[in-house]
Amino acid sequence: MNAELEKYKEKVFDDIKHIDKNGNEYWEARELQKMLEYKEWRLFNNIIEKAQIACSQSNNNINFHFGVYHKIVAAGKTTKPIIDYKLSRYACYLIVQNANSKFKPVALGQTYFAVQTRKMELTEEEYSKLDEDEKRLYRRKQTKDGNKILYKIAKEKGVKNFDEFTNAGYRGLYNGETANDIAKRKNLRYREDILDNMGSAELGANIFRITQTEALLEKQKEIDGHLATDTHFKVGKAIRNTIKSLGGTMPEELPTPKKSIKQIEKEKLDKIDINVKSG
């Protein structure tokens, strides 16, 4: 998968990236269409429209990220004008997230945006323009993909009891609280995901816990599950101490959002369906 991701990165971000006269990078939608293996522009344009809706719902300027323009292409012995878009990196991200993951290049693209970059594939400026729900959605995906990698490495290091391993990280970060303790404090239903019920700041602390534990486990030479679990606890504790020393709010003191991630996702999908059907 790593080799495929690297090949994907080179093809998308080297082969088809353009630089305008002001030094700004952009991608052409027609070229991205071919890269993602969409044969018909009509179908790909539907994905672009969904991405534009998501862009608008995030209070971002559609025209800035999806610059529409016309270009002339050969059509047999004549030429004809066609519509294309100059896409920002953020627009590419939204298109890939809304595309059909049954296409292998799309699945690789989704993995690339989630895993290849550790904090943000979006620029800080783009991220700052997202509303709280969009920040939560973005960071929740980071925790999901980060945990997949973390648990894979933990297994390689000899971890067998993954409940114990998971709770070690939470206990360090949450002053002794386990996942069940956090769920009870948040008044969640049985088996409701605690990460789905965190705000962006709390998710950010957990992303840091996940990525730093992953980095340390990769350096760990011994195949020792107990050591890996202890490392997870120590990372969580270190992050907690850092938050405290900076005068930040402890994770357990952060408010629980009124809506879960699943509720937000459902509402956004419903809005997209309504807008697409009405359009």
N, C-alpha and C positions, 0 to 999 in steps of 0.2 A: 504493500500500500504506500509506503514512504516513497518508493521509486516512482510509482504512478502519480503521486501528488507532486513530486518534483518535476516530472514531465509535464503535468497539467499546468503547474506554475509557469514553467518556461514558455509553454505554448501560448497560454492566455496573456501572461503579463510581459512577455518579451516579443513574441511573434506578432501579436495583433494590437499591442498598445501603440497609441499615437501621441505625439507631443505637439501642441499648437504653438503659434508664434510667440506666445507669452510664457512658454515653458510649462504649461499645464498638461497633465496627462488625461487621455480620454480613450474610450473604446467605441468602435462603430457597431451598432446593433446588428447589421447584416452579417458582419464577421463573427460576432458572438453567436448569432443564430447557427451558423455552420459549425462552430466549435462545440455547441451544445447538441448538435445533431438533430435540430428541428428542420425538417425538409420543406415545410410550407411557411412562408412569411405570415400568412393569415393566422396560423396557430401560435407562432412566436409573438406576433403582435398582441394577441390576447394576454400573453404572459407579461408583456411590457405594460399593458393597461392595468393589470393587477398590481404590478410593481409601482406604477404611478399612483394608484389609490393608496397603497401603503405609505408611499413617500408623502402624499398630501396629509394623510392621517397623522403623520409624525411632525406636522407643521413645518415641513421642508418645502422649498421652492421647486416645483416640478420642472419648470423651464431651465433652472440651473443644472439639474442632474440629468434631465432628458432633453437635450437640445435638438429639436427637430429641424431637419433640413432636407432639401431635394438635391439629388445628383443625377447625372445622365449616365446611362449604361447602354451597352450594345444590345440590340434586339434583332437578331438576324442581320439583314443588310442595312438596317436603320438603327436609330437610337430612341430611347424613351426616358422620361424622368421617373424616378422612384423616390419614395420617402425613406429616410434613414434617420438615425438618432446618434448624436454624440453623447455617450454615456460617461458619467462620473464613476469613480470606484464604488461609491455608495449605490448608484443605480445598478451596477453589475451585481452587487451583493443582493439587492432586492429581487432582481430578475432570477438569479440562481435559486434563491430561497422559494420563489413562487413557481419555478419550473418543475417538470415531472421527474422525480428522482429515479424512475424506472430507466431513464437514459443514463448510461454509465458516466458520461462526462458531467452530467448534472449532479449525480451523487458525489463524484469526486470534487466538484465545485463547492457543494455544500460542506463537505468535509474540510476542504481547503480553507474556506472562510471561518469555519468554527475551530479548526485545530492548528493550521499552519501559523496563524497569528495568535498570540497568547492573550493580549489584552484587548486590542481593538484593531480590526481591519479597517474600520472607519477612522478618519482622522479625529483628533480631539474636538475640532470645531464642529464636525458633523455629528459626533456623539452628543455634544453639548446641546444641539438643537433638538434632540429627541425628547419627547415628553417622558414622564416617569414610567408609564406603561410600556413604552417602546424600549426604554433602558432595561426594564425588568425582563422583557422578552429576550432581548439580546444577551443579557448576562445569564439568564436561565439556560439558554442554549450553550453558553460557554461552560457552565457547571456540568451540564449533561455530557458534553463531549470531553471535558476535562476528566470527569470521573471514569469514563470508559478507558481512557489512557492510564489513569492512576491505578485502577483495579487490575488492569492487565499487567502493569509493572509489579504491583503488590503480589500478584499470583506468581510471577516469575521469581520473586524474592522469597517465596515460601509461605505467604499468608494463606491460611486455610479457613480461619474464622473471620469472615468479612464483616459480620455484625460488630465484632470486637474492634476490628480495624477501623471501621467507619466511626464508631462511637468514640474511639480514642481521639480522633481529630476534633469532633464536636466537644468532647470533655475539655480539651485544651483550650479551645476558642471560647467556650461558653461557661467557663468557671465550674466545670464538673458536670454539666448537664449532658445527658445522652440524647439521642434522636427522639426517643419517647418522651423524655422530660420537656424537650423543646415543643413537641407537638401538643402536649398537655397544656403548657403555658400559653400557647397560641390558640387553645380551644379548638383544635382541629378534630375532624371526624376520624374514625378508625382507618388507618392505612392511607390517610391523606398525606401527600408529599409535603414535607416541611419547606423544601426549597421553592416549591410553587407558591408558598405563602410568605415570601420575604421581599422586602423592598430592594431597590437597586444598591443601596449602601451595604445592606446586610449580605446580599449576594456577592458584592465586590469583595468583602472580607473572606467569604468562603472560596471565591475564585483564587484569591491569594493563597489560602490554605492549601487548596488542591494543587496548584501549579508549583508551589515551593516544596511540597512533600514529594511530588513527582520528580523534581530536579534532584532532591537529596537521595531518593531511592535509586535513581539511575546511577549515582556515584557509589552507592553501597555495593561493595564487592561480595560480601557474605550472602549466602542463601539462608536467611534467618527471618522467619515470619514475625517472631516476637520483637526483633530489633526494628523491623519495618513498622510494626504497630506502635512501638515506642516513639519512633521518629515522627509519625503522624501526630501523636499527642504533643510532642515537643514543638513542632511547627505551629500547631494551633495555639499553644501557650505563648510562644514567642510573638505571634501576631497580636494576641490579646494584650500582651505587655506593651507592644508598640503603640497600639491604639490608646492605651491608658497613658503612656508617657507623652503622647501628643495632645492629650486632653480631649480625645474623641469620645463618642458615645459607645458604650459597651454593646456588643451584638444583641444581648438579651434585653436591652433597654430600648432598642429600636422598635418602632410601631409595626404591628402586623397589618399589611394592606387589607382593605375591605374586600377586594376581589382577588381570587387566585389566578395564577397564570392560565390555567385551563379556561376559566371564565373569560379572561381577556382575549384569548385565542379564538374562542367560540364567537364572541361579539364581533371581532374583526373579520372573521370568515363570513359571518352573516351579513355584515355591511358590504363586503366585497361582492357576495352573491347578489345582493339587492342592486348594487351599482352596475354590475355587469349585465344583469337581466334588464334593468331599466335603460341601459345604454344601447 
